[in-house]
Amino acid sequence: MKKSELIGTKLLSGTWKFGETIGTVIKETADGYIVVDWENVNGEWYYTVEQFERFEKITDRSTEFCEETALLAKEALSKSKPS
């Protein structure tokens, strides 16, 4: 996948200090960083390609405007949390 195809991709964060959350790739910088906007977490978060690869991709750009995108993201988040 080319980096330019990442914008609009929905991600699952995995466990971190903010808990698990869903994010969206909003841009890429000229110096190679991928920028994510996480739900319920302030700010834009910059990741190297290597750091970015640890996130689970829920959707890709081709499904960015699909009505089911939010549902898919919520299902992935609920499945990742222990019952």
Steps between C-alpha positions, in 0.01 A plus 500: 500500500640836402509758777274732301230234524503511880311827545152417627601159636330411831723343767468326833762630742562200717546550874678820608462764771173623344352150476406360162358745254434546131694743286509631146808574289463870415823582318856409423794734541776568249751353745323163513269515802144367496263721701205346687204670666383273785141517626476647852874582507614860446747592231645353186732207555805450276637151433785359296410228250642240740289630791191521281526133400413387854145635470216280376341638185120482524419656164697647216455807289269319258241468779555847646156632405313172531199512734626184671839645597392622845329169571810302398718717722271460802480123449880471483535703818240295688660170387841612621376572854471210744144405597 
